[in-house]
Amino acid sequence: MRIRYTAGARDDLLQLRRYVLGRFDAATWTRSLAELRERVALLAEQPHLGTVPPELDELGVGRYRELAVGRNRVIYEPRDDGIFILLVADHRRDFRALLSRRLLESPRDGG
């Protein structure tokens, strides 16, 4: 299956890059990005590898899944036409507000 990043997820990666480079170094960013890409690549063969985020499961919204990668949560949606990466965020963020804003109130972004 093809893996696609939505505009929001691409923005998340840019923000994550700025954060890591501002607090650590380029080598840390390179390792973090490689780990993220490696884990996300697994979804091409195992689209249901992750779990339903508990915040969404409580609402009965089961079409989204998440992978934990380092200190980040990668939220994605497996569809017939591919895997859509919707959100990449530090696990310490207010996830209920972020998920509500990004997934429940926004129209679906085809990437």
C-alpha positions in Angstrom: 0.0 0.0 0.0 1.1 3.5 -0.7 1.8 5.8 2.3 0.9 9.4 2.0 1.4 12.3 4.3 -1.3 15.0 4.6 -0.4 18.6 4.6 -1.0 18.7 8.3 1.4 15.8 8.9 4.1 17.4 6.7 3.7 20.6 8.8 4.0 18.5 12.0 7.3 17.1 10.7 8.7 20.6 10.0 7.7 21.7 13.5 9.3 18.6 14.9 12.5 19.2 12.9 12.7 22.8 14.2 12.2 21.6 17.8 14.8 18.9 17.6 17.4 21.0 15.8 16.8 23.9 18.3 17.3 21.7 21.4 19.7 19.0 20.2 21.6 18.6 17.0 21.4 17.5 13.4 22.5 13.9 14.2 19.6 13.6 16.7 17.2 14.8 14.0 18.6 12.4 11.5 18.2 9.5 13.8 14.7 10.5 14.8 13.5 10.9 11.2 15.1 7.6 10.2 13.3 5.8 13.1 10.0 7.5 12.2 10.3 6.6 8.5 11.3 3.0 9.3 8.2 2.5 11.6 5.8 4.2 9.1 7.2 2.1 6.3 5.9 -1.0 8.1 2.4 0.2 7.5 2.6 -0.5 3.8 2.6 -4.3 4.6 0.7 -4.1 7.9 -1.8 -1.3 7.7 -3.5 -2.2 11.0 -0.2 -2.5 12.9 -1.1 0.4 15.3 -3.9 0.7 17.8 -6.9 2.9 17.9 -6.0 6.0 19.9 -7.7 5.7 23.3 -9.1 9.3 23.0 -10.9 8.3 19.8 -11.9 4.8 21.0 -13.8 6.5 23.8 -15.8 8.4 21.2 -16.4 5.2 19.1 -14.2 6.5 16.3 -12.2 3.5 15.2 -11.0 4.3 11.7 -7.8 6.1 12.9 -4.8 4.2 14.3 -1.6 5.3 16.0 2.0 4.2 16.2 4.3 5.3 19.0 7.7 6.3 17.6 10.1 7.6 20.2 8.4 10.5 22.0 5.9 10.9 19.2 2.5 9.6 18.2 1.8 9.0 14.5 -1.9 9.1 13.8 -2.9 7.5 10.5 -5.9 6.2 8.6 -5.8 3.0 6.5 -8.0 3.4 3.5 -8.5 1.3 0.3 -6.4 3.7 -1.6 -3.4 3.9 0.8 -2.3 4.8 4.3 -2.7 8.4 5.2 -0.5 9.9 7.9 -2.6 12.6 9.4 -0.7 13.8 12.5 2.7 13.5 14.1 3.0 15.0 17.6 4.9 14.8 20.8 3.1 12.5 23.2 3.1 15.2 25.9 0.8 17.5 23.9 -2.9 17.9 24.8 -4.0 15.1 22.5 -7.7 15.5 23.0 -7.7 19.1 21.7 -5.2 18.3 18.9 -7.2 15.3 17.7 -10.5 17.2 17.9 -9.1 20.1 15.9 -7.2 18.0 13.3 -9.3 14.9 12.8 -12.9 15.5 14.0 -13.4 19.1 12.8 -11.4 19.1 9.5 -12.4 17.7 6.2 -10.4 14.6 5.2 -7.2 15.6 3.5 -6.1 13.4 0.6 -2.5 14.4 1.0 
